[in-house]
Every structure is written in C-alpha cells, then in structure tokens.
C-alpha cells in the first residue's frame, strides 16, 4: 500500500493496489456480431477506456468503414487479420495503432485471430450498425 495515499480497510478484504486476472479462466462473451467474442480485462466506466482480449472466428468481418471516438491499439497474439481497404495485415507480434477519428475498415479474419485491444476512451461516437447490443460498442 502506498503510505502517501492510504486506503480505508474493508472488513475481511485487504486493500489492493494490484489485480491479477488469469484470462484463461475467463469465459469468452459473444458479441452481437456472430463470430466475435471478448474478454474484458479492464474498463474505466468514467472515461470509457478499456483493455480486452478480442477473438475473431475465421471468416468474421467488420463489414464497413468506421472510426473510433478515441485511439485504438491492438496487439496480435494469434491469427491473421486484415484491413482490406489498405491491405494492412496483423499477424502474431504486430502492434497496430489507429488514431482517434481515422476511418478504417472493413476487415476480415483470414483465420481465428486473437488480439489485445486497448482504447484510451470511448470506442465509438455511436453504436455501429453491425452491433445490436449496446454493450458491444463500449
């Protein structure tokens, strides 16, 4: 615990400054676009910033060009994921940064792909048409 910023103790729960998640133990949450799944690792409700694992089944596509309301960062862990308009392809070890407001897409997962996806604020200015669940756009 940081002595310059003490936290009040809750009965039976020690104060924590670190959190450890085992992502392998977390279930994948299906998104409303078939074949797209997420494991939300961290989210700041106030700012909309988040860190998640995203899994695209082979053949899944984000069907239309779009932009984000904040910076998007992706690190590819497995697979092959293409931004078809620009032919930018993420493969294991690739880091992708898409600046806030930049129009990009559509995309295609050529094989099952897993990425770490980070947003430094809200994901979209409004819910994209390919999602029916509002949670999927946050």
C-alpha positions in Angstrom: 0.0 0.0 0.0 1.2 3.5 -0.9 1.7 5.3 2.5 1.1 8.7 0.9 -2.4 7.6 -0.3 -3.8 5.2 2.4 -6.9 3.3 1.6 -9.6 2.5 4.2 -9.7 -1.2 5.1 -12.9 -3.0 4.4 -13.9 -5.8 6.8 -12.4 -9.0 5.7 -10.8 -7.6 2.5 -7.2 -6.3 2.4 -6.6 -3.2 0.5 -5.3 -3.9 -3.0 -3.1 -1.9 -5.4 -2.6 -4.7 -7.8 -5.0 -7.0 -9.6 -4.1 -10.3 -11.3 -6.5 -12.0 -13.7 -6.0 -15.4 -15.3 -7.6 -14.8 -18.7 -7.6 -18.5 -19.5 -10.2 -18.9 -16.6 -12.5 -16.2 -18.0 -15.3 -17.1 -20.5 -15.5 -15.5 -23.9 -18.5 -13.2 -24.1 -20.1 -13.5 -27.6 -20.7 -10.1 -29.1 -23.8 -9.4 -31.3 -21.8 -9.7 -34.5 -21.6 -13.5 -35.0 -18.2 -15.0 -34.6 -16.8 -12.1 -32.5 -16.0 -12.6 -28.8 -14.4 -10.6 -26.0 -12.9 -11.0 -22.5 -13.0 -7.6 -20.9 -9.8 -7.3 -18.7 -10.2 -3.7 -17.5 -12.6 -0.9 -18.1 -12.8 2.7 -16.7 -16.5 3.5 -16.7 -15.9 7.2 -16.3 -13.7 7.6 -19.4 -14.7 4.6 -21.5 -11.1 3.4 -21.7 -10.7 -0.4 -21.8 -8.4 -3.3 -22.3 -9.9 -6.5 -23.7 -9.0 -9.7 -25.5 -10.9 -10.0 -28.7 -11.4 -13.2 -30.7 -12.4 -13.3 -34.3 -13.5 -16.6 -35.7 -12.1 -17.4 -39.2 -14.1 -15.5 -41.8 -15.5 -12.9 -39.4 -15.6 -9.4 -40.9 -16.3 -5.9 -39.6 -18.4 -5.1 -42.7 -18.0 -1.3 -43.1 -15.5 1.6 -42.9 -15.8 3.2 -39.5 -13.9 5.4 -37.0 -13.5 5.5 -33.2 -14.1 8.1 -30.6 -10.6 7.5 -29.1 -7.3 6.0 -30.0 -7.4 2.3 -30.7 -4.4 0.0 -30.1 -4.2 -3.7 -31.0 -1.5 -6.3 -30.4 -2.0 -9.5 -32.3 -1.4 -12.7 -30.3 -2.5 -15.2 -32.9 -4.0 -15.4 -36.4 -4.2 -13.2 -39.5 -6.5 -10.2 -39.5 -6.7 -7.8 -42.5 -7.9 -4.3 -43.0 -9.0 -5.0 -46.6 -9.1 -1.4 -48.0 -5.5 -0.7 -47.1 -4.2 -4.3 -47.0 -2.8 -3.8 -43.6 -2.4 -7.3 -42.1 -2.0 -8.1 -38.4 -0.1 -11.3 -37.6 1.3 -12.5 -34.3 3.6 -9.9 -32.7 2.2 -7.0 -34.8 1.2 -3.8 -33.0 -1.5 -1.6 -34.6 -2.4 1.9 -33.7 -5.4 3.6 -35.2 -5.7 7.3 -34.3 -8.9 8.8 -33.0 -11.3 9.7 -35.9 -9.4 7.8 -38.6 -11.7 6.0 -40.9 -10.6 2.4 -41.4 -12.1 -1.0 -42.4 -13.7 -3.1 -43.5 -11.8 -6.1 -42.0 -11.5 -9.8 -42.4 -10.1 -12.5 -40.1 -8.4 -15.0 -42.5 -8.0 -17.4 -39.6 -9.0 -17.4 -36.0 -7.4 -14.3 -34.6 -6.9 -13.1 -31.0 -5.8 -9.5 -30.3 -5.3 -7.4 -27.2 -7.4 -4.3 -27.9 -7.0 -1.1 -25.9 -8.9 2.1 -26.2 -7.9 5.3 -24.3 -11.5 6.5 -24.2 -14.9 5.6 -25.7 -14.9 3.1 -28.5 -17.4 4.6 -31.0 -19.1 8.0 -31.4 -22.3 6.0 -31.8 -23.2 2.3 -31.9 -22.2 0.8 -35.3 -25.0 -0.8 -37.4 -23.4 -4.3 -37.2 -24.0 -4.4 -33.4 -27.4 -4.9 -31.9 -26.3 -4.9 -28.3 -25.2 -1.5 -26.9 -22.5 -3.2 -24.7 -20.7 -4.3 -27.8 -20.0 -0.6 -28.8 -18.3 0.2 -25.5 
